[in-house]
């Protein structure tokens, strides 16, 4: 509001006289006063105007009696009188509403600036031409430019113009006045990153057009999306998967889990994994599982679980603990594979390898294993054991007169009767033809008492086997001759015990058959010979009487790819002694450690020598390693030291391990193999199929090759079981991506069968006998084009 211009008269000191009109008196004197904060500024403004006689113009506040305030704008022109008094003439305008608007605008702009600068997204204000008017702190951080730099470069330098989505985005904003979507942006360092944009056009106070841009870097979000897609793909793999919370409550399962177990996701989510238990494992199994899982954060192994239809099945289960930032377990992730088919294959191979197909009794291989266990158990318990070697009298006559079918019926009934004569922990085995072996364990520590116990069982067997048999509708009488020998601990090898039982059985036959005889102490000539052989072997090692022969290993085209190092003993009086005559002795006397070191050193020196010959550089040497050697604490260091001393290429050294090596401390075996493999050394599992380890171990071992045992190769053309086993081993090796080699190939027919079965590498007399190094070099020279 503008008041009428009136004369204002103020002393030079700045005090206002009482010459105001009526509204001035009301506003200034009677009902209002200056705001305390404005008194001094008003006085100062009057003084400056009086001194320079310049226009007085000032904004100030006045306070009313009702407590309200008003803003006034004073405008007055000064005049100085003759007496020096300055008088102002002007007018006063009420500007309260304008000041309120201005204050609101200031507060609004301050609030906008605060929000703009502290927005977590990059924010830009631009003109229609792309010039940047303002950029917040996040925009400067995101793009790497200062605000002034951004103003000079404009928004076009921030967008990847090659992004195919850009034209559509610009068209949409031009048509609709806004755009929201994803585009590729470019930072100062040239880095391109995905961003989510929100853009809108608005009018400024002066009517000019402006564009606001909110930009969010979604690089991490895209990475997480990609990871989620990958995780989802992995989760829906062919393996069953389940996720539980820390208490074992199932949170999620995949389709493969449902297919394996028969449960739907709805039926298991919210329940604990206890619903899958089969009941085949005792509490100790699960206690050990959880102990290892909590200690290592990981567990894997074979476990039996239950399907929805209540059938139980074997699975290979891997459990991994997922921990949070505080180190506490948040979830468990289980991965499971139904190994029913694999277990069936294992059982089939086990049956073919370890059981007699006619009687279903353990065969010779399994018998030898049971003998090793029996000797170990008796060593710990000090109890005695007995071996009964049983041969049916006149069995050949039955086969010749009534045929092999009838003979097989007799053998099956003999097997049943033998099994009924012994305790559950004893072993009944058929080792071939009409020969059976019984192992009796847990006999008295006193040799005389143990002999009496064994004789009682032997006589019961003799009586049972002497009863009449019904074979194909005809009765038949048979009798056994039984040889018995006692043993305790590791005093004798398994083969030695069988020999003693065999000798005692022949004593029984010589005594008129249908009787039992114990091993005669007079037969100790063999024991004496063994002691002498041990002493000579020690001397042979000292005097370097041992040497290596090498048997070539060839591929499908007959090209030599490597050799197996086979030890021989050049005895001063016996001549060339083959390993079968002294390796068992070396194992029992631990001379195998010294012998094994010598073989390894000699083979590595030969590798180093071949490395200097271009035509021999690619050859490998396979070295057999005994269980005693491998389980030495410093075995890895010994091999490493040997390689360094000789300069042999570790990639050309192949260590052949036997399945018996896997019986003890598999974790240590895997660890040592891993260390040696890191050096370049390769591994072959020798005599595969003759051991008894679970095939589940195979995928844990860093193997390169499986070796088909010569006992299977020898019979592939005459024994369907051997042929099936050979094909199964080749198929298994292919599925595990392992090379397979057959040893003991002696005929072209055997080689052809193995080739048709998928075998690609061979070793045996058909190609070459084991040769001394000079003869081998000559053989290779003839084989080379």
BAKESE-248910 format. One record per residue (C-alpha): x, y, z; residue in one letter. Coordinates in steps of 0.001 Angstrom, whole numbers, padded with zeros to 6 digits, always signed. Layout:
N
XYZa;...
END
This chain:
785
+000000+000000+000000x;+001373+003477-000887x;+000607+006294+001436x;+000227+009985+000262x;+003417+011868+000060x;+003859+014114+003095x;+006599+016252+004429x;+008982+014415+006681x;+011297+016370+008855x;+014134+014705+010681x;+016926+016277+012682x;+020443+015731+011508x;+020746+013289+014389x;+018049+011193+012742x;+015188+011632+015207x;+011789+012066+013587x;+009775+015165+014452x;+006018+015176+015134x;+004966+016612+011810x;+003523+013392+010398x;-000011+013295+009170x;-002660+011305+011040x;-001785+007838+009680x;+001880+008401+010398x;+001096+009195+013974x;-001061+006074+014173x;+001485+003820+012492x;+004630+005256+013901x;+003856+006862+017180x;+000684+005673+018803x;+000237+002031+017673x;+003569+000870+016262x;+007263+001027+016833x;+010327+000066+014879x;+011495-003504+015135x;+014447-003501+017579x;+016738-005108+014981x;+015907-002362+012447x;+016403+000774+014653x;+020115+001063+014087x;+019939+000332+010319x;+017203+003020+009957x;+019288+005572+011864x;+022359+004750+009774x;+020431+005057+006510x;+019097+008487+007482x;+022553+009637+008507x;+024048+008572+005148x;+021212+010277+003260x;+021626+013471+005357x;+025340+013658+004862x;+025231+013189+001096x;+021739+014578+000539x;+020907+011432-001445x;+017562+009750-001823x;+016615+007854+001291x;+015263+004401+000504x;+015010+001725+003159x;+013027-001404+004005x;+012183-001959+007665x;+009752-003565+010014x;+007334-002023+012477x;+005706-003773+015410x;+002049-003261+016249x;+000389-003449+019642x;-001362-006692+018678x;+002091-008284+018193x;+001952-008393+014389x;+004690-007018+012188x;+004549-005193+008906x;+007230-004549+006338x;+007453-000949+005047x;+009470+000619+002226x;+010347+004282+002763x;+011312+006578-000156x;+012126+010275+000591x;+014202+013065-000850x;+016274+015134+001662x;+016466+018938+001755x;+018763+020919+004015x;+017397+024157+005516x;+019281+027350+006336x;+019592+026221+009907x;+021149+022961+008810x;+018036+020900+009441x;+017463+018170+006884x;+013916+017523+005856x;+012744+014504+003821x;+009705+014508+001605x;+008470+011162+000334x;+006143+008243+000862x;+005962+004889+002661x;+004738+001646+001043x;+003480-001427+002901x;+005470-004292+001318x;+004561-007028+003797x;+002955-009318+001209x;+005893-008925-001170x;+008381-009772+001558x;+006362-012834+002490x;+006462-014009-001120x;+010197-013321-001347x;+010840-015168+001914x;+008873-018151+000673x;+010824-018147-002573x;+014133-017999-000711x;+013118-020856+001533x;+011829-022860-001449x;+015020-022308-003390x;+017150-023252-000382x;+015095-026395+000095x;+015333-027242-003614x;+019119-026708-003547x;+019397-028901-000467x;+017337-031691-002045x;+019070-031253-005388x;+022597-031489-003981x;+021873-034317-001561x;+019920-036524-003957x;+021388-040043-004009x;+020874-040099-007765x;+022776-037880-010186x;+020629-034803-010951x;+021039-032400-013877x;+019084-029299-014970x;+019519-028555-018664x;+018215-026148-021286x;+016552-027375-024479x;+019846-027170-026363x;+021517-029529-023879x;+023452-026907-021887x;+023759-027972-018260x;+022578-025322-015814x;+023193-027242-012607x;+024670-030593-011569x;+024482-032047-008081x;+027337-033655-006171x;+026358-037215-007155x;+026412-036266-010853x;+029902-034863-010432x;+031032-038028-008651x;+029325-040381-011090x;+030749-038813-014257x;+034046-037558-012824x;+033585-033904-013879x;+033317-030746-011809x;+030147-028643-012091x;+031837-025999-014256x;+033184-028681-016586x;+029710-030148-016928x;+028236-026760-017770x;+030748-026289-020548x;+030402-029741-022107x;+026602-030209-022017x;+024610-033396-021602x;+025435-034812-025037x;+028922-035763-023872x;+027463-037955-021115x;+025257-040221-023223x;+026538-043057-025415x;+025179-042002-028807x;+025705-045538-030131x;+023101-046896-027732x;+020289-048146-030039x;+017702-047179-027413x;+018612-043469-027551x;+016471-042389-030589x;+013328-043898-029100x;+014041-042249-025743x;+014438-038787-027338x;+011310-039266-029430x;+009274-040253-026408x;+010416-037232-024398x;+009709-034903-027317x;+006196-036295-027687x;+005172-036859-024095x;+007387-034359-022270x;+008985-037080-020159x;+011011-040302-020431x;+011866-043104-018045x;+014081-046001-019046x;+017627-047330-019371x;+020484-045900-021452x;+024248-046281-021574x;+026227-043364-020087x;+029914-042451-020449x;+032137-041357-017562x;+035174-039126-017817x;+037564-042106-017904x;+035714-043551-020925x;+033948-046175-018868x;+030496-047012-020199x;+027911-048002-017648x;+024189-048826-017668x;+021952-046204-016082x;+018301-045717-015265x;+017060-042248-016355x;+014042-040172-015425x;+013680-037068-017616x;+010915-034453-017682x;+010405-031044-019318x;+009042-028080-017300x;+008683-024285-017520x;+010815-021979-015423x;+009359-018902-013656x;+010337-016749-016578x;+008534-019145-018933x;+011685-020683-020394x;+011782-024436-020985x;+014033-026610-018761x;+014725-030334-018538x;+015399-032262-015340x;+017393-035480-015412x;+017721-038047-012615x;+020371-040682-013379x;+021050-043834-011373x;+024079-046076-012035x;+022655-049621-012219x;+025928-051457-012911x;+025713-053394-009648x;+022020-054094-010170x;+022764-055502-013649x;+025562-057619-012211x;+023234-058962-009543x;+020545-059642-012159x;+023073-061558-014237x;+024224-063452-011163x;+020635-064251-010299x;+020069-065579-013816x;+023216-067688-013520x;+022219-068870-010051x;+018745-069723-011295x;+020238-071712-014172x;+022621-073505-011824x;+019847-074129-009327x;+017767-075803-012016x;+020619-078124-012977x;+020396-081877-013407x;+021457-082351-009797x;+018899-082089-007031x;+019297-079019-004844x;+017725-077828-001627x;+018280-074764+000532x;+017560-074760+004263x;+017843-072207+007027x;+020362-072570+009841x;+017995-074912+011699x;+017604-077248+008719x;+014124-076123+007672x;+013755-076468+003902x;+013250-073125+002161x;+013567-074065-001492x;+014119-077078-003766x;+014624-077396-007497x;+012866-079548-010089x;+015610-082180-010087x;+015146-082626-006327x;+011432-083221-006884x;+012158-085682-009697x;+014626-087632-007548x;+012650-087738-004300x;+009089-087746-005656x;+008130-084886-003317x;+006736-081646-004688x;+008155-078341-003480x;+004960-077633-001516x;+005309-080932+000343x;+008826-080269+001644x;+009139-076497+002049x;+008690-075611+005703x;+009704-079100+006873x;+013148-080201+008039x;+015344-082497+006006x;+014689-085216+008619x;+011692-086232+006538x;+014118-087670+003972x;+015956-089975+006385x;+016012-093624+005380x;+016764-095148+008776x;+019828-096942+007404x;+022275-094683+009244x;+022683-094624+013006x;+022943-091520+015173x;+026744-091678+015123x;+026719-091173+011340x;+024739-087936+011579x;+026729-086704+014584x;+029935-087140+012585x;+028345-085476+009532x;+027330-082364+011481x;+030657-082252+013314x;+032564-082131+010047x;+030082-079693+008502x;+030407-077256+011412x;+034197-077602+011466x;+034865-077249+007745x;+031653-075626+006471x;+031413-078460+003947x;+030542-082151+003820x;+030145-084639+001033x;+029625-088331+000946x;+027363-091229+000177x;+024078-091364+002054x;+020858-093331+001852x;+017601-091342+001831x;+013902-092055+001424x;+011634-091127-001481x;+007982-090135-001181x;+006953-093700-002059x;+009013-094918+000950x;+011653-096591-001211x;+015199-095888-000095x;+017963-095032-002502x;+021655-094080-002413x;+022670-090552-003229x;+025890-088561-003340x;+025231-085552-001132x;+027220-082338-000842x;+026303-079837+001898x;+027767-076333+002010x;+027252-073826+004837x;+026441-070246+003772x;+027662-067726+006340x;+026701-064115+006877x;+029042-061144+007428x;+029163-061985+011138x;+030448-065479+010406x;+027241-067145+011558x;+025582-069809+009400x;+022566-068416+007564x;+021720-071298+005245x;+022771-074738+004135x;+022789-075651+000442x;+022572-079339-000422x;+023370-080841-003816x;+022358-084444-004352x;+022724-086994-007126x;+020849-090280-007334x;+023617-092885-007612x;+021352-095922-007782x;+022581-096857-011261x;+026188-096309-010257x;+025765-098425-007149x;+024231-101168-009245x;+027219-100958-011580x;+029516-101095-008555x;+027733-104146-007250x;+027894-105771-010679x;+031619-105105-010971x;+032120-106204-007378x;+030242-109412-008048x;+032157-110071-011255x;+035486-109221-009653x;+035118-110766-006198x;+032528-113509-006330x;+032326-116860-008024x;+029386-116646-010453x;+028434-120324-009936x;+028284-120506-006136x;+028150-116753-005268x;+030986-117415-002797x;+033987-115052-002562x;+036559-115843-005231x;+040325-115966-004867x;+040733-112184-005025x;+038288-111559-002219x;+039692-114490-000254x;+043147-112915-000320x;+041648-109681+000915x;+039814-111491+003722x;+043061-113227+004634x;+044817-109858+004914x;+042041-108600+007166x;+042152-111770+009253x;+045907-111517+009760x;+045598-107842+010716x;+042760-108581+013166x;+044606-111464+014788x;+047681-109287+015141x;+045662-106762+017126x;+043749-109296+019234x;+046460-111985+019610x;+043819-114579+018746x;+044570-117413+016355x;+043037-118119+012951x;+042856-121226+010798x;+042768-121818+007052x;+041041-124969+005783x;+041871-125973+002200x;+039137-128302+000888x;+039268-130407-002280x;+036446-132749-003363x;+037589-136316-003872x;+037077-137799-007356x;+035286-134727-008647x;+036875-135106-012075x;+035251-138528-012406x;+031796-137018-011798x;+032393-134344-014451x;+033654-136866-016961x;+030853-139382-016420x;+027786-137215-015823x;+028773-133916-017371x;+029720-130448-016162x;+026110-129452-015474x;+025850-132135-012804x;+029277-131187-011505x;+028069-127586-011152x;+025037-128769-009142x;+027368-130556-006745x;+029557-127484-006334x;+026515-125328-005547x;+025281-127767-002881x;+028769-128037-001397x;+028869-124223-001154x;+025535-124187+000712x;+026648-126873+003181x;+029973-125176+003836x;+028244-121876+004583x;+026021-123641+007140x;+029023-125097+008939x;+030743-121828+009853x;+029935-118732+011898x;+028787-115446+010377x;+032211-113809+010693x;+034067-116662+008979x;+034759-116864+005244x;+033898-119600+002747x;+035485-119189-000690x;+035678-121095-003933x;+039068-120485-005516x;+038604-122612-008614x;+037446-126000-009851x;+036491-128172-006859x;+038735-126288-004410x;+037246-124361-001485x;+038920-122418+001318x;+037478-121638+004744x;+038948-118979+007064x;+038128-119391+010750x;+038750-116307+012884x;+038672-115617+016616x;+040181-118928+017758x;+042042-119376+021033x;+045404-117617+021440x;+046780-120978+022604x;+047967-122892+019499x;+046881-126312+020852x;+043407-125067+021733x;+043118-123294+018386x;+044096-126513+016582x;+041406-128397+018484x;+038757-125805+017558x;+039793-125889+013892x;+039727-129706+013908x;+036170-129714+015276x;+034962-127423+012484x;+036932-129414+009893x;+035382-132703+011041x;+031890-131161+010920x;+032597-130024+007351x;+033884-133487+006427x;+030719-135127+007768x;+028369-132608+006100x;+030072-132886+002732x;+030024-136680+003035x;+026212-136809+003179x;+024310-137935+000078x;+023578-135357-002632x;+020627-135346-005030x;+021899-134282-008420x;+019398-134166-011257x;+017183-136824-009706x;+020100-139136-008904x;+021885-139610-005607x;+025596-139029-005377x;+028201-139625-002687x;+031267-137450-002312x;+033931-136786+000277x;+036448-134012+000931x;+040147-133942+001655x;+040925-131072+004024x;+044255-129391+004762x;+044463-127075+007771x;+047030-124514+008890x;+047007-122111+011835x;+048197-118525+011693x;+048298-115445+013868x;+049379-111943+012929x;+051542-111136+009940x;+053874-114090+010323x;+052977-115472+006893x;+051721-113937+003676x;+048319-114848+002252x;+049935-116812-000546x;+052127-118633+001952x;+049088-119618+003991x;+047354-120942+000883x;+050438-122946-000005x;+050548-124424+003493x;+046861-125329+003290x;+047381-126837-000174x;+050308-128951+001018x;+048325-130142+004022x;+045394-131030+001719x;+047681-133203-000416x;+048836-134876+002776x;+045172-135687+003466x;+044761-137154-000030x;+047946-139153+000425x;+046511-140486+003676x;+043564-142055+001812x;+041231-139079+001191x;+038122-138129+003187x;+040275-136919+006068x;+041828-133785+007585x;+045527-133071+007990x;+047353-130123+009541x;+050378-128560+007924x;+053418-130638+008868x;+056204-128639+010568x;+058616-130628+008447x;+057414-128547+005512x;+059357-125556+006879x;+061852-125825+004062x;+059941-123071+002329x;+060206-120854+005394x;+063929-121443+005537x;+064201-120605+001867x;+062286-117376+002481x;+064714-116286+005208x;+067658-117000+002933x;+066000-115074+000096x;+065498-112045+002342x;+069174-111963+003277x;+070174-112306-000368x;+067798-109527-001387x;+069352-107170+001149x;+072760-108062-000229x;+071486-107618-003773x;+070319-104077-002970x;+073691-103234-001454x;+075639-104696-004386x;+073370-103211-007098x;+072259-106568-008451x;+068866-105131-009388x;+068068-103768-012829x;+065081-102434-014748x;+063421-103930-017783x;+060973-101818-019751x;+057792-103092-021417x;+056506-100873-024242x;+053035-099339-024132x;+051531-098656-027571x;+048545-096906-029139x;+046054-098148-031731x;+048597-097678-034520x;+051257-099640-032660x;+053288-096517-031909x;+055159-096577-028621x;+053865-093918-026212x;+055708-095030-023107x;+057028-097946-021089x;+056424-099569-017738x;+059511-100008-015569x;+059666-103573-014197x;+062334-104595-011693x;+064485-107692-012174x;+067079-109276-009901x;+070280-110466-011529x;+071087-113051-008867x;+074703-114304-008890x;+073664-117963-008679x;+069926-118083-009493x;+070241-116010-012647x;+067530-113517-013622x;+064854-113531-010893x;+061412-112094-011693x;+059566-109825-009231x;+056934-112414-008330x;+059680-114278-006447x;+060788-111390-004216x;+058346-108419-004283x;+056017-110040-001727x;+059015-110658+000509x;+060179-107086+000032x;+056717-105842+001063x;+056712-107937+004221x;+060226-106929+005258x;+059811-103225+004268x;+062725-103624+001854x;+060189-102344-000649x;+060967-098773+000531x;+064621-098987-000426x;+063795-100959-003563x;+061084-098458-004577x;+063444-095489-004166x;+066002-097208-006399x;+063421-097981-009097x;+062145-094373-009092x;+065651-092910-009258x;+066705-095240-012099x;+063545-094529-014120x;+063949-090758-013718x;+067559-090915-014900x;+066371-092778-017978x;+063760-090063-018608x;+066459-087397-018356x;+068580-089344-020858x;+065689-089656-023331x;+064956-085956-023014x;+068221-085320-024896x;+067058-087486-027818x;+064397-085819-030020x;+062816-089143-030974x;+062471-090192-027318x;+061476-086903-025652x;+057761-087677-025664x;+058019-091095-023967x;+056609-091651-020490x;+057802-094148-017905x;+055267-095772-015589x;+056657-096702-012160x;+054801-098962-009739x;+054457-097522-006239x;+053636-099747-003277x;+051233-098738-000523x;+054111-098639+001975x;+056036-096258-000255x;+053119-093943-000875x;+052106-093730+002775x;+055550-092533+003831x;+055144-089100+005399x;+057772-087578+003105x;+056817-089422-000094x;+056017-086223-002022x;+059359-084708-001003x;+061168-087894-002057x;+059633-087806-005533x;+060294-084075-005879x;+063894-084524-004780x;+064392-087374-007239x;+063046-085255-010122x;+065329-082354-009199x;+068428-084560-008829x;+067929-086314-012142x;+066509-083405-014150x;+063645-085610-015368x;+060539-083931-016781x;+057765-084665-014222x;+055186-084671-017031x;+056839-087842-018384x;+056641-089679-015054x;+053549-091777-014380x;+053081-093382-010962x;+051020-096571-010958x;+048988-097047-007764x;+047026-100113-006691x;+043491-100037-005292x;+044739-101462-001989x;+046467-098133-001463x;+043046-096449-001121x;+042040-098520+001905x;+043753-096328+004480x;+043419-092554+004825x;+041911-091627+001463x;+042141-087923+002345x;+045937-088201+002704x;+046119-090101-000607x;+044166-087369-002438x;+046293-084638-000825x;+049591-086255-001847x;+048349-086984-005360x;+047274-083358-005698x;+050717-082116-004628x;+052478-084380-007110x;+050028-083558-009881x;+050828-079876-009314x;+054448-080764-010161x;+053257-082385-013411x;+053374-086033-012307x;+050542-088205-013676x;+048775-091197-012098x;+047467-094552-013279x;+045299-096889-011193x;+046938-100293-011690x;+045087-103628-011844x;+041749-101797-011850x;+038829-104066-011040x;+040763-106386-008714x;+040431-104179-005634x;+037442-103479-003481x;+037261-099726-003088x;+034018-097922-003842x;+033855-096355-007278x;+032683-093213-005499x;+036337-092669-004626x;+037342-092463-008260x;+035970-088969-008823x;+037902-087741-005780x;+041240-088982-007118x;+043231-086872-009607x;+043793-089856-011904x;+044834-089773-015537x;+044502-093463-016442x;+042864-096778-015492x;+044680-100016-016187x;+042671-103164-016973x;+044214-106054-015076x;+045835-108797-017152x;+043690-111442-015405x;+040629-109951-017130x;+042436-109445-020442x;+043581-113052-020457x;+040008-114367-020255x;+038077-111841-022371x;+037694-114326-025240x;+036672-117311-023098x;+034877-115841-020094x;+031823-113642-020610x;+032253-112194-017126x;+035777-111057-017910x;+034622-109590-021225x;+031766-107727-019568x;+034055-106423-016859x;+036603-105183-019400x;+033904-103333-021382x;+032483-101892-018150x;+035885-100552-017100x;+036390-098878-020501x;+032919-097333-020321x;+033524-096127-016773x;+036856-094583-017760x;+035196-092757-020667x;+032500-091351-018370x;+035196-090077-015997x;+037274-088722-018916x;+040176-091023-018019x;+042543-092806-020366x;+042400-096605-020193x;+045162-099113-020996x;+044984-102909-021061x;+047937-104926-019797x;+048736-108540-020525x;+047646-108431-024187x;+049125-111587-025677x;+047168-112205-028897x;+045834-110255-031847x;+042339-111474-030958x;+042572-109991-027476x;+043801-106707-028921x;+040934-106623-031459x;+038341-107306-028772x;+039742-104529-026574x;+039827-102109-029503x;+036178-102866-030303x;+035384-102269-026638x;+036860-098758-026838x;+040357-099354-025435x;+043021-097261-027166x;+046280-098234-025412x;+047841-101645-024912x;+050709-103440-023206x;+051701-107073-023344x;+053746-109841-024912x;+051845-109483-028185x;+053803-106269-028712x;+056974-106929-026734x;+058279-108612-023611x;+059874-106398-020944x;+063358-105581-022293x;+066656-104304-020872x;+067352-100731-021897x;+069752-101648-024699x;+067305-104131-026206x;+064480-101641-025817x;+066471-098967-027659x;+067103-101436-030475x;+063410-102416-030548x;+062348-098796-030761x;+064889-098188-033499x;+063331-100956-035576x;+059816-099666-034906x;+060640-096125-036025x;+060013-095267-039714x;
END
